[in-house]
Every structure is written in structure tokens, then in C-alpha cells.
Amino acid sequence: MMRKSAPFRFGSISAQPPMAARGQRIGLFGGSFNPPHEGHKLVSEIALRRLGLDQLWWLVTPGNPLKGKSELAALAERIEACRNLADDARVVVTDFETGLPTAYTAATLTFLKMRYPDTQFVWVMGADNLPRFHRWQQWREIFAAMPIAVVDRPGWHLKAIASKAALAYRAARWPERRAAGLAGAAPPAWTLLTGPLSDLSSTALRAAGLTAASPPRRPMRKR
């Protein structure tokens, strides 16, 4: 029998997330954004359009538990770069996770559901995250917390649908044509969104010597 994970305890916290109104559909797009780039914008555009979102929050994490911090640019630098890049008024850049006692996604989602119980949240992530999703802390609780939209990335489509997480929740996968209703679905519910693709990645950009202070711009290629 699988042991249920212990609930997160928040106590007195200083986190100040953006405002969310009752009934709004809000996507949560978390990441290091180290540096942010046009690929992040493309994922955002697809999510906003296909999911019918009112807003998409870029959750710029203070640190990724699965990655080292040696190459992580300062949080303030990444926040500034994100705000310079995001030119859609519906995209809200926030670092409120710095006020939480842990940077784990499961804790963030639990906190937001407690703070805004009448808001429809959707977790948004690139398909390159799904193959390693089962390594995230309390990953099953994330699936149980809110719907998930996985946006395709170059070279990751087959790996994503063959991943441990995708197979574990294959019965909860929504057809892409129903994506507009995903935000109101009872979890677990997830879908894989396809569309234009971007070859850009933060890892490759850092290897090329580019940082949050000098994010590149490059045309997207169609799928």
C-alpha cells in the first residue's frame, strides 16, 4: 500500500501571490526562467489561447530542488528579465514563492487552493518536464490538486506520453480538442497541447553564455 505523503504546514507565512477573482481561470507556469526566452512566451500563448485562461502566472522559483544552484542567476535579475520579455497583459510575473516555507510545487499549489478556493487553477508545464515528473516531491498529489496542461516541446512528444506519470494517469488524459474545458475539470485531469514549437531552452542558452540580463529573440518554427 502506498503511504500518503504528510500535508504541508504553512503556519505564519509572508507569501503575497497576485490577486485572483472568484471563477477566474488562471494558469500556473513555474520554472527557474534562467534565462527566460521566446520559448516561454510560446508556451504561454498556447496555454492562454487553448485553455481559455484569464491570466497566466509565471512562478519564478527562488530555486529548483532538482537542479543545482551554481548557475542560477539572482532572483531579482530573472524577475526583471521575465517582465521585460512578457508583453501580454494577461501574463503576471511573480516571485511569491519566496514567502513560502518550501519551494516544492505541491506546497505552492496547496497554498494557492487554500488562498483562492473559488479560482480555477491549471498547472502548465513543457513536455520536457513530464518524463521526470515522477521525481517531483508528492507528484501524485499535484495530479490530484488541479488539472495539468502539458505543452509540447521539440523532441519530447513521444517521451512525454510514454513517461511514468503519463502512463499512471492515462485514464485521466483529456483529448486535446476538449482543452478549453480543462480548467473546470475535477482532477486528476490532464492534456497534451500541440502547436508551434521552439528549439530554445534555458540550458542551451546558458551554455552559449547568455543570461537573464541578455535573453535572446529567435523566430519560432512551425510544427
Residue pairs with C-beta under 8 A, 6 or more apart in sequence:
5 106
5 137
5 138
5 141
7 110
8 101
8 102
8 104
8 106
8 107
8 110
8 111
9 101
10 100
10 101
10 107
10 111
10 114
11 101
13 99
13 100
13 101
13 111
14 99
15 96
15 97
15 98
15 99
15 100
15 111
16 96
16 99
17 57
17 94
17 96
17 111
17 112
17 115
17 116
18 55
18 57
18 92
18 94
18 96
20 26
20 55
20 112
20 115
20 116
20 119
21 119
22 118
22 119
23 118
23 119
23 120
24 54
24 55
24 119
24 120
25 51
25 52
25 53
25 54
25 55
25 120
25 122
25 183
25 184
26 53
26 54
26 55
26 56
26 57
26 119
26 120
26 121
26 122
27 47
27 48
27 51
27 53
27 55
27 56
27 57
27 121
27 122
27 123
27 124
27 149
28 56
28 57
28 59
28 108
28 109
28 112
28 121
28 122
28 123
28 124
29 40
29 43
29 44
29 47
29 56
29 57
29 58
29 59
29 124
29 125
30 58
30 59
30 61
30 105
30 108
30 123
30 125
31 40
31 58
31 59
31 60
31 61
31 64
31 202
32 60
32 61
32 63
32 64
32 67
32 72
32 78
32 202
33 40
33 58
33 60
33 78
33 81
33 82
33 202
33 212
34 71
34 72
34 73
34 78
34 202
34 206
34 212
35 73
35 78
35 81
35 202
35 205
35 206
35 210
35 211
35 212
35 213
35 214
35 215
36 58
36 78
36 81
36 82
36 85
36 86
36 202
36 212
36 215
37 85
37 198
37 200
37 201
37 202
37 205
37 215
37 216
37 218
38 85
38 198
38 200
38 216
38 217
38 218
38 220
39 126
39 153
39 198
39 199
39 200
39 201
40 58
40 82
40 85
41 85
41 86
41 87
41 88
42 196
42 197
42 198
42 220
43 124
43 126
43 151
44 56
44 58
44 86
44 88
44 91
45 88
46 151
46 193
46 195
46 196
47 53
47 56
47 122
47 124
47 149
47 151
47 193
48 56
48 88
48 90
48 91
50 149
50 176
50 179
50 180
50 193
50 195
51 122
51 124
51 149
51 179
51 180
51 182
51 183
52 180
52 183
53 90
53 122
53 183
54 90
55 90
55 91
55 92
56 88
56 90
56 91
56 92
56 124
57 91
57 92
57 93
57 94
58 82
58 86
58 91
58 92
58 93
58 94
59 94
59 95
59 96
59 97
59 108
60 75
60 78
60 79
60 82
60 93
60 94
60 95
60 97
61 97
61 103
62 75
62 95
62 97
62 98
62 103
63 69
63 72
63 103
64 72
64 103
65 103
65 104
65 137
66 132
66 135
66 136
71 206
73 211
73 212
73 213
75 95
75 98
77 211
77 212
77 213
78 212
79 93
79 95
80 212
81 212
81 213
81 215
82 93
83 93
84 215
85 215
86 93
97 103
97 108
100 107
100 108
100 111
101 107
104 136
104 137
104 138
105 123
105 136
105 137
105 142
106 136
106 137
106 138
106 139
106 141
106 142
106 145
109 121
109 123
109 142
109 145
109 146
110 141
110 145
112 119
112 121
113 121
113 145
113 146
120 183
120 184
121 146
121 183
122 146
122 147
122 148
122 149
122 182
122 183
123 142
123 145
123 146
123 147
123 148
123 149
124 148
124 149
124 151
125 148
125 149
125 150
125 151
126 150
126 151
126 153
126 156
127 150
127 151
127 152
127 153
127 156
127 157
127 159
127 160
127 192
128 153
128 156
128 160
128 201
129 150
130 150
130 156
130 159
130 160
130 163
130 165
130 166
131 156
131 159
131 160
131 162
131 163
131 164
132 163
133 139
133 163
133 164
133 165
134 163
134 164
134 165
134 168
136 142
139 165
140 168
142 148
143 165
143 169
143 172
143 187
143 188
143 190
144 187
144 188
145 187
146 187
147 182
147 183
147 185
147 187
147 189
147 190
148 187
148 188
148 189
148 190
148 191
149 179
149 182
149 190
149 191
149 193
150 160
150 190
150 191
150 192
150 193
151 192
151 193
151 195
152 160
152 192
152 193
152 194
152 195
152 197
152 223
153 197
153 198
154 197
154 198
154 199
157 192
157 194
160 166
160 192
161 192
166 173
169 188
169 190
172 187
172 188
172 189
172 190
173 190
173 191
173 192
174 181
174 182
174 185
174 189
174 190
174 191
175 191
176 191
176 192
176 193
176 194
178 191
179 191
179 193
182 189
182 190
182 191
194 223
195 223
196 220
196 221
196 222
196 223
197 220
197 221
197 222
197 223
198 218
198 220
198 221
199 218
199 221
200 216
200 218
205 215
205 216
210 216
